[in-house]
Amino acid sequence: MKITQVETLQADAGWRMFSFLKITTSDGIIGWSEFNESFGSTGLSDVIKGLSPVLIGRDPCKFEQVTQHLHVLTRQSRGGLNQQAIAAIENALLDVAGKAYGIPVAALFGGPIRERIPVYWSHFGTYRVRSAALMGVPELRNYDDLAKHAQEVRDRGFRALKTNILPIADGRLGSYVPGFGRHAGWPELNWDNKLTRGVTEQLSIIRQAVGPDMGIHLDINFNFKTEGFKRIADAVADANLTWLEIDTHDAPALAEIKRGAPCPIASCETLHGRREFKPFLDHYATDVAIVDVIWNGLLESSKIASMADVYEINVAPHNFYGHLCSAISATFSAIVPNFRVMEIDIDSAPWRDEFYTVVPTIENGEFILPTGPGWGIDINEKAVRARPPKN
């Protein structure tokens, strides 16, 4: 069996774009992966296309050989878009191999350790503050609305949720994302007392709504520098967080934050490859290492997890994408021994399900690992092509 064609497809997914990689083989087997290029990875499809000639004629079942060759060819520009492109190729090749052998991808790694994957509802409140009309759900305008939504998440069987900073501005809930240049406050990324006081109040409202046992995560991304991260950590002390999620590329600074934090710290979702994870592990800078399996590929992600296990650190997949990404992230969650919990987006564009042949099942806050060959989920190519991305 040889690779005969490599193609990328994009689709409108509301406030973002979903991207897919299709690898066709001489035996007629098609391998799929999903990747993300609408959030800081502009041009990723072009990078994949640039690497595609190297794939034609190769044996897709020799996925490690193929991806290692791609790493060698891109060594001078390691990481970044090159790593994400290789990851998308790697994940599609694993789908081909699983289908060729008639087994789930997890079986290529010795089979799943767990088949029911605990998940948390990600971007709780965040999407409903800014995109409720598109999703056809009630808009969250104030803390009362936020509390009702938290109770809804709990009543639907989820045992944890993750929110972002949702300050009250002009009498309405808003979002706070200067770290990505979406709101005022960049590039200096400073904090103030009003903001930290609002974080304390927001988490108090959610905790009162869901009770003492439900997990609450707060993700503050790149929105502060070390000083601000410390002040937010102080502000969340009474919320009994499962974790405070921080993005920074400075491992010693994160270790300093972690030593003084009143709750566990999670980080590393923006890192590429074992070499970038190593300083964070060496400094014991995080309690939970978040691994983006879509950026790193399942092979590399499993190696990162093995390395983290040596440091007695559990891992959690970064997963805020579509259903195929969730199946890939769930496979990672199923095969690594040192697993913590899996992220998943429940709120999305109302037509998201159309893009997939199988819609994942979530029961009692657990993602049921698909059992079909490959990832167990294929792409509805006709539906994807029917919704081209917006310019």
N, C-alpha and C positions, 0 to 999 in steps of 0.2 A: 504494500500500500504506500502511495506517495501523495504528497501535498500537490494539488493542481491549481488551486486558486485561493487568494486571500482578499477579503472584501470587508469594508467597514460600512455600517449603516447608522443613521441618526434619526431620532424621532422627537417630536415635541412632547415634553412632559410637564407642561404648565409653566412654572417659573424657572424651569431648567430644561436641559436636553439629556435624553438617554442615548447612549452609544453602544453599539454591538459589533463584535468581530465574528465573521463567518469564515471558517476554513473548510474548504471542500477537498475531498481526497479522490484518488483514482478508483477506489472501491465504492464510491457513492456515499460514504459516511461524511456527515457534516458536523463539525465541532463548533460550538458557540461559546463565547464569553461576553461579558458585559463590562464596560469600562466607563470612566467619567472624564469628560473634557470640558464641562461647563462650569467648573469651580476651580479656577486657577491652573487648568491644564490645557489652555487653548493651543490647538495645533497638534494634539496627540494623534488624531487620525492620520495626519500627514507623516508623523514619525513612524507609525505602524506601516504605512504604505512604503516609506523609504526602506524599511527593513524587509519587506515582503519578498523581494527577489531572492534573498538568501534562503527562503523557506521552500521555494518551488523545487519539487523533486526529492525532498527529504522525507524520511520515514517519520510520520507523526507520533508513532508509539515510542520513538527514542526521544522523548520530550526533554529529558535532562541533557542529552547531548546537544540538541538544537538550542536550548536556552543558554547553555554554557558557551556555545559558539557565539551567540548574539552578545553575551556579556563581554567576551573577548574583543569582538569587533567594535564595541562602544566603550571600551575601557577608558579612553581619554576623556570621555564625557559621562562618567559613571553617575548613576542616580537620576533624579528628575524625570523628565519626559521619556528618556531612554529606558529607565527602569520600569516606568508605567507601561510603555509599549511592549517590553519583553514580558511583563506580567500578563497583559491581555493575551498575548500569543501563547504563553505557557498555559494559562487557564483554558484556552480553546483546545490546545493539544491534549490536555488531560481529558477533556470531554470526548475527543476522538478516541483516545485510548480506552476509556471506559466503555464506550459504545462498541469498539472493535472486539473487546473481550466479553461484552454482554454483562458488565458489572458496574455498580456505582463507583465513582471516583474514590470514595472512601475505602473501597476494597483494594485499590491499588496501594494503599498505605497501611494495609493490615486489618482493615475493617473498622467500623466505628466503635469507640469506647462508650459513647452515649448516642441514643437515637432521638431523644427528646431534649431540645436545647433551650434552657431558660433564656428569655429575652426581656429587654426593657423597652418601653415605648419611648422612642427618641423624639427630640424636638417638640416635647410636650408644650403646648401653648404657642410655640414660636411660629409655626406655619399658620395657625388659626388667627394670630394677631395680624398677619400681613397678607394672607391668601385665602381667607375663609370663603369669599364669594366664588372664587375659582373652584374650590373643592366642594361647594354646596353644603357647608357646615356652618353652624352658628359662629358669628364673630365673637372673639373675646375682647370685651371693652373695658372690664374692670376686674377687681380681685374677686368679686362674687362670681363672675363668669368663670374665672380661673378655678375657683374652688369646685364649682359644679362639674367642670370638665375633669378635674382630678378624681372626683368621685366616680365619674363615668369610666375612666381608665381602670380604676380599682374594681368596679362592678363587672367589667368585662373580663376579669380574671388575671390581669397583669399584676405582677408582684413588685414591679419597679417602673419608674419613669425617669426620664432625664429632661431637664429644662435648661433654658438659657436665661440671661438677665433680661427681664421684661419690666422696664421702669414705667412709672406713671408720668406721662407728659401731656400737659394741656387737658388733664382730666381723663385721659384714655391710656390703656396699655400700649406700649410701643416695644421696640427691640433696640438692643445696644450692641453694635458690632463695628466699632472703630478699627479693630484689628485687621479687618478686611476692607477698610475704606468705605464702608457703607453709611457711616454716620460721622458727625463731627467728633473730633477727638484724636484723629490721626494726624501726623505720625507720632505725636508725643506720648499718647496712651497713658494719660494721667487719671487718677481716681479723685473723688471728692466725697465728703461726708453724706451728702444727699443720696448719692449712688449706693454707697455701702449700706446706708440705713434702709433704702428700698430693697436691696437684696435680702436683708434680714427679714423684712416684712413679707416679701414675696414667698420665701421659703416657709415662714411661719404659717401663712395662709394655706399652702399646699399640705404641710404636715398636719394641720388641724383637720383638713378635709379627708385625708387618706388614713389617718390613724398612725399609731406608733410602729407598726410592723412593716409597712410597705417601704421599699427602697426608694430613696430619692437621690438622684445624681444632679450635679450642677456643672455645666460645661461653660467655661469662660474663655475658651479659645485663645487667640493671641491678643486679647483686648487690653492687656496691661503689660507693664514691665515688672521686674521682680518686686519692687516696692508695692505696686498695686495688687499683685497676686497675694502678697502677705496680708494686706488689709482686707481683701475679700475673704481670705481664709479665716481671719478674725471674725468677720461678719456672719459666717455660716456656723459658728460654734454650737449654737443651740438646735440646729436642724437635724442632727444625727444623720449626716449624709453617708450614703454608701461610698461615694467618692466625690471629690472636687477635681474636675478635669481641667488641666492646664496645658496649653501649647507653648513651648519655648524650645529653642535650639541650644540652650545653655544648660548642660547637665549639672555642673556644680551649683548654679543658681537654683535649679529645681530641687536639688538635694537640700539646699539651705531652707527653701520654702517648706519642704516635706518635714524637716526636723521640727519646725515650729507649728505645723498645721494641727488643728484639732480633729482632723478626719483623714481617712486614706486619700492619697493623691493618685490620679491616673493620668497618663501622658503617653506620648510617642506616636500618635496616629499619623503625623506628617513625615515620619522618617522612612527612608528607603534602605533596605538591606541590613544585614547583620552588622556591618561596619558602623553604620550610624546609630544602631541600638547599643553597641558595646559601651560607649562612655556613660550612658544613662544607667546601664546595669552595673558597671564598675563603681559608680558613685552611689549605688542604691538610691537613685533619685526618684523612683516611682514605686508605688505599692502594686499597681496593676499596669502592665505594658500593653498599650493598645496597638494592634497591628492591623494595617489596612491590607487585606488579602487581595483586593482589587489592584492596588498599587504595587504590591510586592510579588504577587503570584503565590499559589498554594505551596509550591515546593519551597520557595524561600521563606514564606511565612512559617511553615512548619519547622524550618531550621532556626528561625528567630525564637519560636516558642521553646524549642529544645535548649537553646542557649539561655533563655530566661529561667528555665526550670533549674538550671545549675545554681542560680542565685535565689532560689526559693520564691520566685515571682510568677504569679499567674498572668495569663494573657486574655485579652478580649478583642474581638474583631471590630474594626471601624466599619460600619455598614449603614449608610443612609441613602441607599440607591434603589434599584429595582429588584424584582423578584429573582432574577438569575443571580445577581450579586448576593442576595440573601441565601440562595442555595449554595453558592460557593463559600460564603462566610460560615454557613452552618456546617459544611463539610469540614472546614478548618476546626470549628468548635467541637465537632464529633471525634476528630482523630487525635487531638493533642491532649495529653494527660492533665496539664496545668491550665485548665480552662476556668474562667471566672463567670462571665455572662455575655450574651450577644446583644448588640444594638440592632434595632430595626425601626424603620419608618412605617407607621401605620397610615398617617395622613399623607395623601399624595394627590396627584391629578386623578379625577374620577375615572378616566379611561386607562389607567395604568395596567389593569389586568388584561386588556386586549392584546398587549404585546407578548404574552406568554401562553404556552400551551397548557401549563399547569399553574394554578394559583396555590401558593403554599398554605398549609393548614397550621393554625395556631390554636392550641387548646390549653386552657388554664395557664396562660402565660408561658407556654412552651412551643417552640417551633418544631414541627415534626419533620425529621430528616427525610427528603425524598428517597425513594428506593429504586427508581428506574435507572437504566444504564446511563453512564456519564453523570452529568449533574442532576438528572432526573427532571429537568425543565428545559424545554426548547423554546425558541423564539418564533412567534407568529410573524413571519416575514411580511406577509401581505398587510397586516395591521400596522407594522412599523413603517412600511413604505407609504401607507395611506395618511400618515401624520408627519409630514416633513417638518423639521425644526423651523421656528420663526427666525427671521433675519435679525 
